[in-house]
Structures are given as C-alpha cells and as structure tokens.
Amino acid sequence: MILTRTLLLSLLLGFSTFARAEQALPVTVSLLPQQVFVDRIGGRHVQTLVLVPPGKSPASHEPSPKQMETVAASRLVFRIGVPFENAWLPRLAQLAPGAKVVDLRDGLILRPVDLPPGATPPVGGAPDPHVWLAPPLVMRMADRIRDELIALRPEAKAEFEANHARFIADLKALDGDIRNRLADKKVRNFMVYHPSWGYFADAYGLRQMPVEAGWKEPGPRTLQMIIEGARQSGVRVVFVQPQFSQKEAETIARAIGGEVLAVDPLAPDYIDNLRRVADIFARNLQ
C-alpha cells in the first residue's frame, strides 16, 4: 500500500512537472498579422493574444479591461509601432512587470510616412509603422521572434527553428510571386486613402500616393491637388482599407472617372492576403 501511494505520488508530481513544461507561453501582439508570425514560429508552444480585433483601427483602438487582464499573464509582448501602443504600453508595465516588451522594428530601416501634396511633415513625427507589409522585413522580424521564443523555452529550440525555416521559405515564395506579378508594370504609381503600403511599395518598386495625412481628411485645396495628381499620373483606382471612411476616396474616384477598391493591410491570412493584394495591384496598374 505504501509503495502504491509512493508510486501514485511520483506519477502525479511527474505529470504536474510535465504539464508546467508544456504550458503554452502567453504572448501578446498588437495586430492580426503579428499573430500569424508568432503562431507560425511558436506553434503549440505559444498562446497569442491580439489586442486589435478584426475591423478595428490600430490608430484609435482601446484594449478592453478583459484584454488587459489577459495581457497581465504575458511573458512576451511584441510591439510594432502602431499609434495605440503608446497609450497602453505604460499601463502594461504596471499590469505585467514580468513581461518582456520586444519592438519588432528594432534593426529595421524605417521610412517617413508618405503625405499628400501640400501637406507639411510633422515635426518629430513618428515613422511609418506598416513594416509588416513588406515580406523582406517580416523575414527579419521572424528571426527576432524565433530568438525570443528560444530564450524563454530553450528545450523547444529545434521545433522553433524548424517552424521558422518553413515560415521563411513561405515568405521567400511570397516575395518572388509578388515581384513576378508586378514586374512588367510601366506605371508604378497607385493611390491609397490611408498610406499603409509604403514599405510594400519600396520593396517592389512602386510609389503610393496618399489621400489622408495624420489620420485627417484632406481639405478642399488638398483634395483638388490630389485629383490633379491622379489625372497626371494616369491613376484610375483609389485603394481603401475597411477600417477607414471611403467618402473622400469615392469623391476622387468620381472626379478621375475611376473606382474604389478595398485592400486590407490587417487581414489575418497574411500570405494569401498579400498575394491577393499583389493581384489587385497588378490588374489595376497600367
């Protein structure tokens, strides 16, 4: 009987230790595409919380109290530079003092935000945060995610490295597909309402022409300059994203005899979404 109890106790202690070792690492990210990156590399070893849900704007989103309670358990927080992070990160230091905050932009060359004609660059303005829309930059971020996960769970290093290698291979294939789709386009300008696609444009030899500046709608004079620029550039499509108003985009489209098309920089199916975006650009660039 004593032997049986001892054996049972040993089994229970062993199971408890195993369960703790296998417990998924709680990781917090700002955006849905980041969740894809972390889940692809972390696999079964991570449980990822996304702070900006589908349909919400990372410019103005306010995490709910329930979200912040979940964040309090995080071991890792990956920031990416979107505006709402500046408001909630100081609160995070109080809620989760043990969490490590990692800026996925570290080591990347950041670009200024593109502005419409006549707009004055803000003094000390933040750089363009949309780094996740350039697959070559995501490869760099993937390296950082892999390294941070290995540091927290070294026993899973081989699995993280294998997952990372598969993800990098998919990103390289995506990068090649986008280059092929856009290679033969003579007109490289495209118009967007919100300037989300600057890093994408830089990666593939395009130039975005934004309508909005600093999250503000254009005034009448700026709107007229945008319309004239679109006519001179041969632009016939105004790209919008679902999280923003389309009113000004529709006004411009009517003025240039064009149309409004939606492309989503925050879609959760990251690789398939960028292929769709490249196809849409390819069909509408001359």
C-alpha positions as CSV (number, residue, x, y, z in Angstrom):
1,M,0.0,0.0,0.0
2,I,2.8,2.4,0.9
3,L,4.6,1.5,-2.4
4,T,1.4,2.2,-4.3
5,R,0.9,5.6,-2.6
6,T,4.5,6.5,-3.3
7,L,4.2,5.4,-6.9
8,L,1.0,7.4,-7.3
9,L,2.5,10.5,-5.7
10,S,5.6,10.2,-8.0
11,L,3.3,9.9,-11.1
12,L,1.2,12.9,-10.0
13,L,4.4,15.0,-9.4
14,G,5.8,13.9,-12.7
15,F,2.6,14.8,-14.5
16,S,2.5,18.2,-12.8
17,T,6.0,19.0,-13.9
18,F,5.3,17.8,-17.5
19,A,2.1,20.0,-17.6
20,R,4.0,23.0,-16.5
21,A,6.8,22.4,-19.1
22,E,4.2,22.0,-21.8
23,Q,2.1,25.0,-20.8
24,A,1.9,27.4,-23.8
25,L,3.8,30.7,-23.5
26,P,1.3,33.6,-23.3
27,V,2.4,36.2,-25.9
28,T,0.7,39.5,-26.7
29,V,0.8,41.2,-30.1
30,S,-0.9,44.3,-31.4
31,L,-2.2,43.1,-34.9
32,L,-3.6,40.0,-36.5
33,P,-0.6,39.6,-39.0
34,Q,1.7,39.5,-36.0
35,Q,-0.3,36.7,-34.6
36,V,0.4,34.8,-37.8
37,F,4.1,35.3,-37.4
38,V,4.2,34.2,-33.8
39,D,2.0,31.2,-34.3
40,R,3.9,30.0,-37.3
41,I,7.1,30.0,-35.4
42,G,5.9,29.2,-31.9
43,G,3.4,26.5,-32.9
44,R,2.0,24.6,-30.0
45,H,4.3,26.3,-27.5
46,V,2.5,29.7,-27.7
47,Q,-0.9,31.2,-26.9
48,T,-1.2,34.5,-28.7
49,L,-3.4,37.4,-27.7
50,V,-4.2,40.0,-30.4
51,L,-5.1,43.5,-29.0
52,V,-6.7,45.0,-32.2
53,P,-9.6,42.7,-33.3
54,P,-10.9,42.5,-36.8
55,G,-12.5,45.6,-38.1
56,K,-10.8,48.0,-35.6
57,S,-8.2,50.6,-36.4
58,P,-4.8,50.5,-34.6
59,A,-4.9,54.3,-34.6
60,S,-7.7,54.6,-32.1
61,H,-8.4,51.1,-30.6
62,E,-8.6,51.0,-26.8
63,P,-8.0,47.5,-25.3
64,S,-10.8,46.3,-23.2
65,P,-10.4,45.6,-19.4
66,K,-10.7,41.9,-20.2
67,Q,-7.9,42.1,-22.7
68,M,-5.7,43.9,-20.3
69,E,-6.3,41.2,-17.7
70,T,-5.1,38.6,-20.2
71,V,-2.1,40.7,-21.1
72,A,-1.1,40.7,-17.4
73,A,-0.1,37.0,-17.8
74,S,2.1,37.6,-20.8
75,R,5.7,36.5,-20.9
76,L,6.4,38.3,-24.2
77,V,4.8,41.4,-25.8
78,F,5.7,42.2,-29.4
79,R,5.1,45.8,-30.3
80,I,5.3,47.1,-33.9
81,G,4.9,50.9,-33.7
82,V,1.1,51.4,-34.3
83,P,-0.3,54.5,-32.5
84,F,-2.4,52.9,-29.9
85,E,0.6,51.2,-28.4
86,N,1.8,54.5,-27.0
87,A,-1.2,54.7,-24.7
88,W,-1.4,51.1,-23.4
89,L,2.3,50.2,-23.1
90,P,2.8,52.3,-19.9
91,R,-0.1,50.5,-18.4
92,L,1.4,47.2,-19.3
93,A,4.4,47.9,-17.2
94,Q,2.1,48.0,-14.1
95,L,-0.1,45.1,-15.1
96,A,2.7,42.7,-16.2
97,P,6.0,43.7,-14.7
98,G,7.5,40.3,-15.7
99,A,6.7,40.6,-19.4
100,K,9.4,41.4,-21.8
101,V,8.5,44.0,-24.4
102,V,10.2,43.5,-27.8
103,D,9.9,46.1,-30.6
104,L,9.9,44.2,-33.9
105,R,11.1,47.3,-35.7
106,D,14.5,47.2,-34.0
107,G,17.2,46.9,-36.6
108,L,15.0,47.8,-39.5
109,I,15.4,50.9,-41.6
110,L,12.2,52.9,-41.0
111,R,10.7,55.2,-43.6
112,P,8.8,58.5,-43.1
113,V,5.0,58.5,-43.6
114,D,4.0,59.4,-47.2
115,L,2.0,62.6,-47.4
116,P,-0.4,64.1,-49.9
117,P,0.6,67.1,-52.0
118,G,0.9,70.3,-50.0
119,A,1.0,68.6,-46.6
120,T,3.7,69.7,-44.1
121,P,5.7,66.9,-42.5
122,P,5.0,66.9,-38.7
123,V,8.0,68.0,-36.5
124,G,9.3,64.9,-34.8
125,G,6.6,62.8,-36.4
126,A,6.7,59.0,-35.9
127,P,7.9,56.9,-38.8
128,D,5.6,54.8,-40.9
129,P,4.6,51.8,-38.7
130,H,3.4,49.5,-41.5
131,V,6.6,47.4,-41.6
132,W,4.6,44.1,-41.7
133,L,3.5,44.7,-45.3
134,A,7.0,44.1,-46.8
135,P,7.8,40.4,-46.7
136,P,11.6,41.0,-46.7
137,L,11.1,42.9,-43.4
138,V,8.9,40.2,-42.0
139,M,11.8,37.8,-42.5
140,R,13.9,39.9,-40.3
141,M,11.1,40.1,-37.7
142,A,10.7,36.3,-37.9
143,D,14.4,35.9,-36.8
144,R,13.7,38.1,-33.8
145,I,10.6,36.2,-32.8
146,R,12.4,32.8,-33.1
147,D,15.3,34.1,-30.9
148,E,13.0,35.5,-28.2
149,L,11.0,32.3,-28.0
150,I,14.1,30.1,-27.8
151,A,15.4,32.3,-24.9
152,L,12.2,31.6,-23.0
153,R,11.8,27.9,-23.9
154,P,15.2,26.6,-24.9
155,E,14.0,23.0,-24.7
156,A,11.8,23.7,-27.8
157,K,14.7,25.2,-29.8
158,A,14.7,22.6,-32.6
159,E,10.9,23.0,-33.1
160,F,11.1,26.8,-33.2
161,E,14.0,26.6,-35.7
162,A,12.1,24.1,-37.9
163,N,8.9,26.2,-37.8
164,H,11.0,29.3,-38.6
165,A,12.6,27.7,-41.6
166,R,9.3,26.7,-43.1
167,F,7.9,30.2,-42.5
168,I,10.9,31.8,-44.1
169,A,10.5,29.5,-47.1
170,D,6.9,30.6,-47.5
171,L,7.8,34.3,-47.2
172,K,10.5,33.9,-49.9
173,A,8.0,32.2,-52.2
174,L,5.5,35.1,-51.5
175,D,8.2,37.7,-52.2
176,G,9.0,36.0,-55.5
177,D,5.4,35.8,-56.5
178,I,4.8,39.5,-55.8
179,R,7.8,40.5,-57.8
180,N,6.7,38.4,-60.8
181,R,3.2,39.8,-60.7
182,L,4.4,43.4,-60.7
183,A,7.5,43.2,-62.8
184,D,6.0,44.3,-66.2
185,K,4.1,47.3,-65.0
186,K,5.2,50.6,-66.6
187,V,3.1,52.9,-64.4
188,R,4.3,52.3,-60.9
189,N,2.1,54.8,-59.0
190,F,-1.0,53.9,-57.1
191,M,-3.4,56.0,-54.9
192,V,-4.4,55.0,-51.4
193,Y,-6.6,56.7,-48.9
194,H,-4.5,55.8,-45.8
195,P,-0.8,55.5,-46.5
196,S,-0.4,51.9,-45.3
197,W,1.6,50.5,-48.3
198,G,4.8,52.5,-48.2
199,Y,7.1,49.6,-47.2
200,F,5.3,47.3,-49.7
201,A,5.8,49.9,-52.4
202,D,9.5,50.4,-51.5
203,A,10.1,46.6,-51.7
204,Y,8.5,46.2,-55.1
205,G,9.4,49.5,-56.9
206,L,6.1,51.2,-56.6
207,R,5.0,54.6,-55.3
208,Q,1.9,55.2,-53.2
209,M,0.0,58.5,-53.5
210,P,-1.9,59.1,-50.2
211,V,-5.1,61.0,-49.7
212,E,-5.1,61.2,-45.9
213,A,-2.4,62.8,-43.7
214,G,-2.0,62.4,-40.0
215,W,-5.4,60.5,-39.7
216,K,-7.1,63.6,-41.0
217,E,-9.3,64.1,-44.1
218,P,-8.0,66.4,-46.8
219,G,-9.3,69.9,-47.1
220,P,-10.8,71.2,-50.4
221,R,-7.5,72.6,-51.7
222,T,-5.5,69.4,-51.0
223,L,-8.3,67.3,-52.4
224,Q,-8.1,69.2,-55.7
225,M,-4.3,68.8,-55.8
226,I,-4.7,65.1,-55.2
227,I,-7.3,64.8,-58.1
228,E,-4.9,66.7,-60.5
229,G,-2.0,64.5,-59.5
230,A,-4.1,61.4,-60.1
231,R,-5.1,62.6,-63.6
232,Q,-1.5,63.4,-64.5
233,S,-0.3,60.0,-63.2
234,G,-2.9,58.1,-65.1
235,V,-4.3,56.7,-61.8
236,R,-7.8,55.2,-62.2
237,V,-8.2,53.4,-58.8
238,V,-8.3,54.6,-55.3
239,F,-7.4,51.9,-52.8
240,V,-9.0,52.0,-49.4
241,Q,-8.9,49.7,-46.3
242,P,-12.0,48.5,-44.5
243,Q,-11.1,50.3,-41.2
244,F,-11.5,53.8,-42.7
245,S,-14.2,56.0,-44.3
246,Q,-14.4,55.8,-48.1
247,K,-16.2,59.2,-48.7
248,E,-13.2,61.2,-49.9
249,A,-11.9,58.2,-51.9
250,E,-15.3,58.0,-53.7
251,T,-15.1,61.7,-54.4
252,I,-11.7,61.4,-56.0
253,A,-12.7,58.3,-58.0
254,R,-15.7,60.1,-59.5
255,A,-13.5,63.1,-60.4
256,I,-11.0,60.9,-62.3
257,G,-13.5,58.5,-63.8
258,G,-12.2,55.7,-61.7
259,E,-13.3,53.3,-58.9
260,V,-12.6,52.5,-55.3
261,L,-11.2,49.1,-54.4
262,A,-10.6,47.7,-50.9
263,V,-7.3,46.1,-49.8
264,D,-6.8,45.2,-46.2
265,P,-3.4,45.6,-44.5
266,L,-4.7,43.9,-41.3
267,A,-6.1,40.7,-42.8
268,P,-5.3,37.6,-40.7
269,D,-4.5,35.3,-43.6
270,Y,-1.2,37.2,-44.2
271,I,0.4,35.3,-47.0
272,D,-2.8,34.7,-49.1
273,N,-3.8,38.3,-48.5
274,L,-0.6,39.8,-49.8
275,R,-0.9,37.6,-52.9
276,R,-4.5,38.9,-53.4
277,V,-3.2,42.5,-52.9
278,A,-0.5,42.0,-55.5
279,D,-3.0,40.6,-57.9
280,I,-5.3,43.6,-57.4
281,F,-2.4,46.0,-57.9
282,A,-1.2,44.1,-61.0
283,R,-4.7,44.2,-62.6
284,N,-5.0,48.0,-61.9
285,L,-1.5,49.3,-62.7
286,Q,-1.0,50.1,-66.3
